[in-house]
Amino acid sequence: MSTVTLVIFIASAMMLFGTSNFLPNADPAMNGPLRRLLMQAVVSLAVLGAALFIILTHGFGPDSKRWAYGTVGMVVGYWLKPSSPLPQKQ
């Protein structure tokens, strides 16, 4: 599968699941938290896939690998953050 085909497929899936205009008769449960979680997972997997490809392929230079390692750290940090803000001391 070529890279262009993969990008077009991922973009189409994101547009389909990311907007309610494409799915007017969709299950009401897909509106709200479930849709948000699904989109967060899809975007995270797409970004992690690109970063891991750069890390594991030998044809990329050190600058590209630094970007990839930073991206993996950012995505992992996003998913490990607390779901609700910590209470503030007054």
Order of alpha helices (4+ residues) and beta strands (2+ residues): alpha-alpha-alpha
